[in-house]
Amino acid sequence: MRILTATKFFAATTGALLLATGTAYALSDDQLAVSSSQSLTCGGVHPDESAPVITRKSTVIHAPLKTVWKVQTDVENWPAWQPNVTSLVKDTPGALRSGSVFRWATEGLDITSTVKKVEHDKCLAWGGPAQGIDAIHVWTFTPTADGVLVRTEESWTGAPVVANTAYLQAALDNSLQNWVNNLKHEAEAQAQAQATK
């Protein structure tokens, strides 16, 4: 009961902050609570809940689901709208699917990611090693009355994470916040460009 009360308090507080900043979205208290407290899953793939570092972020993007999905899954174009992604090579041709591999550099990390699950227009999960850090990253995409609720969750395990948990937690928090902000900006810009054609 206490957890439920805290969750509802968080949802109400978040909603009030969004309204106060003029960034009100059509999210119910339940949607806000879910987006902040429940572990994501994509076809049974989910972050490691016992990981020393785990980050959850969400945003509402005012663009069609088709646009949001295309921007996020077109990994070869990430460097065009993600300033921190400095290089990306897709080893598996074609659309992302289970087993697809891409190698990329971001935030000083060289990462080899393998797609674990794709459910078109619904969710995407990948994971892989980066300099001793093992990551599992899940994204979900839920249509709302005025756009798409995008939620992401990532866990990090490994010796470097245990050795420097606070620093790496802050780094992942910052990285994922930047990612959802950049995804929102790019998808909304593309949607607006399409609407004016």
C-alpha positions as CSV (number, residue, x, y, z in Angstrom):
1,M,0.0,0.0,0.0
2,R,2.8,2.4,0.8
3,I,4.5,1.8,-2.6
4,L,1.2,2.4,-4.4
5,T,0.8,5.7,-2.5
6,A,4.3,6.8,-3.3
7,T,3.8,5.9,-6.9
8,K,0.6,7.9,-7.1
9,F,2.3,10.8,-5.4
10,F,5.1,10.7,-7.9
11,A,2.6,10.6,-10.8
12,A,0.6,13.5,-9.4
13,T,3.7,15.5,-8.7
14,T,5.1,14.9,-12.2
15,G,1.8,15.8,-13.8
16,A,1.7,19.1,-11.8
17,L,5.3,19.9,-12.9
18,L,4.4,19.3,-16.5
19,L,1.4,21.5,-16.3
20,A,3.4,24.2,-14.5
21,T,6.1,24.2,-17.2
22,G,3.6,24.3,-20.0
23,T,4.6,20.9,-21.2
24,A,1.3,19.1,-20.4
25,Y,0.7,15.8,-22.1
26,A,-2.3,13.6,-22.2
27,L,-1.0,11.1,-19.7
28,S,-3.1,9.7,-16.9
29,D,-1.7,9.2,-13.4
30,D,-1.5,5.5,-14.2
31,Q,0.6,6.1,-17.3
32,L,3.0,8.3,-15.4
33,A,3.3,5.8,-12.6
34,V,3.9,2.9,-15.0
35,S,6.4,4.9,-17.0
36,S,8.4,5.6,-13.9
37,S,8.3,2.5,-11.8
38,Q,7.7,-0.7,-13.8
39,S,10.4,-2.7,-15.6
40,L,10.0,-2.7,-19.4
41,T,9.8,-5.9,-21.4
42,C,9.9,-6.7,-25.1
43,G,9.0,-10.2,-26.0
44,G,10.3,-11.5,-22.7
45,V,13.6,-9.5,-22.9
46,H,14.0,-7.0,-20.0
47,P,16.8,-5.2,-18.2
48,D,18.5,-6.8,-15.3
49,E,16.6,-5.6,-12.2
50,S,19.5,-6.5,-10.0
51,A,22.0,-4.4,-11.9
52,P,24.1,-1.8,-10.0
53,V,23.1,0.8,-12.6
54,I,19.7,1.0,-14.1
55,T,18.0,4.0,-15.7
56,R,14.4,4.6,-16.9
57,K,13.3,7.5,-19.0
58,S,10.1,8.4,-20.9
59,T,8.6,11.1,-23.0
60,V,5.6,11.8,-25.2
61,I,6.4,12.5,-28.8
62,H,3.9,14.5,-30.8
63,A,4.4,12.6,-34.1
64,P,2.8,9.5,-35.7
65,L,4.0,6.2,-34.4
66,K,5.3,5.3,-37.9
67,T,7.6,8.3,-37.8
68,V,8.9,7.7,-34.3
69,W,9.6,4.1,-35.0
70,K,11.4,4.9,-38.3
71,V,13.7,7.4,-36.6
72,Q,14.5,5.1,-33.7
73,T,15.1,2.0,-35.8
74,D,17.1,3.5,-38.6
75,V,20.3,3.0,-36.7
76,E,22.6,4.1,-39.5
77,N,21.1,7.6,-39.2
78,W,21.6,7.9,-35.5
79,P,24.7,10.1,-35.9
80,A,22.6,12.7,-37.8
81,W,20.4,13.4,-34.9
82,Q,22.3,12.0,-31.9
83,P,25.3,14.3,-31.3
84,N,26.9,11.8,-28.9
85,V,26.8,9.0,-31.4
86,T,30.1,9.5,-33.3
87,S,30.1,6.5,-35.5
88,L,27.8,3.5,-36.4
89,V,28.3,0.5,-38.6
90,K,25.5,-1.9,-39.2
91,D,26.9,-5.4,-39.7
92,T,23.5,-7.0,-40.5
93,P,21.8,-5.6,-43.6
94,G,18.1,-4.8,-43.8
95,A,15.6,-3.9,-41.2
96,L,16.4,-4.5,-37.5
97,R,15.5,-8.0,-36.4
98,S,16.5,-10.5,-33.7
99,G,20.2,-11.2,-34.2
100,S,21.0,-8.0,-36.1
101,V,24.4,-6.6,-35.0
102,F,25.6,-3.0,-35.1
103,R,28.8,-1.4,-33.8
104,W,28.8,2.2,-32.6
105,A,30.6,4.7,-30.5
106,T,29.0,7.0,-28.0
107,E,30.0,8.8,-24.8
108,G,33.6,7.4,-25.2
109,L,32.3,3.8,-25.4
110,D,32.8,1.4,-28.3
111,I,29.8,-0.8,-28.3
112,T,28.8,-3.9,-30.2
113,S,25.0,-4.3,-29.9
114,T,23.0,-7.4,-30.8
115,V,19.2,-7.0,-31.2
116,K,17.4,-9.4,-28.9
117,K,13.8,-8.7,-29.9
118,V,11.8,-6.5,-32.3
119,E,8.0,-6.2,-32.3
120,H,7.3,-3.7,-35.1
121,D,5.8,-0.4,-33.8
122,K,5.7,-1.8,-30.3
123,C,9.1,-2.5,-28.8
124,L,12.8,-3.0,-29.4
125,A,15.5,-4.6,-27.2
126,W,19.3,-4.9,-27.7
127,G,22.3,-5.7,-25.6
128,G,26.0,-6.1,-25.7
129,P,29.4,-5.4,-24.2
130,A,31.3,-2.2,-24.0
131,Q,34.7,-2.1,-22.3
132,G,33.6,-4.5,-19.5
133,I,30.1,-3.2,-19.2
134,D,27.2,-5.5,-20.2
135,A,24.1,-3.6,-21.2
136,I,20.5,-4.5,-21.8
137,H,18.4,-1.8,-23.4
138,V,14.6,-1.9,-24.0
139,W,12.4,0.6,-25.7
140,T,8.6,0.6,-25.9
141,F,6.3,2.7,-28.1
142,T,2.6,3.2,-27.0
143,P,0.2,5.4,-29.0
144,T,-1.6,8.1,-26.9
145,A,-4.3,10.6,-27.8
146,D,-1.8,13.1,-29.1
147,G,1.3,11.1,-30.0
148,V,3.5,8.3,-28.8
149,L,4.6,7.5,-25.2
150,V,8.2,6.4,-25.6
151,R,9.7,4.5,-22.6
152,T,13.2,3.3,-22.3
153,E,15.1,1.3,-19.7
154,E,18.7,0.2,-19.6
155,S,20.7,-1.8,-17.1
156,W,24.5,-2.0,-16.8
157,T,26.5,-4.8,-15.1
158,G,30.1,-5.7,-15.0
159,A,33.3,-5.0,-13.0
160,P,33.6,-1.3,-14.1
161,V,30.0,-0.7,-13.0
162,V,30.6,-2.2,-9.5
163,A,33.8,-0.2,-9.2
164,N,32.3,3.2,-10.1
165,T,28.5,2.9,-9.6
166,A,27.7,6.5,-8.8
167,Y,29.6,8.0,-11.7
168,L,28.2,5.5,-14.2
169,Q,24.7,5.8,-12.9
170,A,24.9,9.6,-13.5
171,A,26.4,9.0,-17.0
172,L,23.6,6.6,-18.0
173,D,20.9,8.9,-16.6
174,N,22.3,11.8,-18.6
175,S,22.8,9.7,-21.8
176,L,19.3,8.4,-21.8
177,Q,17.7,11.7,-21.0
178,N,19.6,13.2,-24.0
179,W,18.5,10.3,-26.2
180,V,14.8,10.7,-25.5
181,N,15.1,14.5,-25.9
182,N,16.9,14.1,-29.2
183,L,14.5,11.4,-30.4
184,K,11.5,13.7,-29.6
185,H,13.1,16.7,-31.4
186,E,13.9,14.7,-34.5
187,A,10.6,12.8,-34.8
188,E,8.6,15.9,-34.2
189,A,10.6,17.8,-36.8
190,Q,10.2,15.1,-39.4
191,A,6.4,14.9,-38.6
192,Q,6.1,18.7,-39.1
193,A,8.1,18.6,-42.3
194,Q,5.8,15.8,-43.6
195,A,2.7,17.8,-42.6
196,T,3.8,20.9,-44.6
197,K,4.4,19.0,-47.8
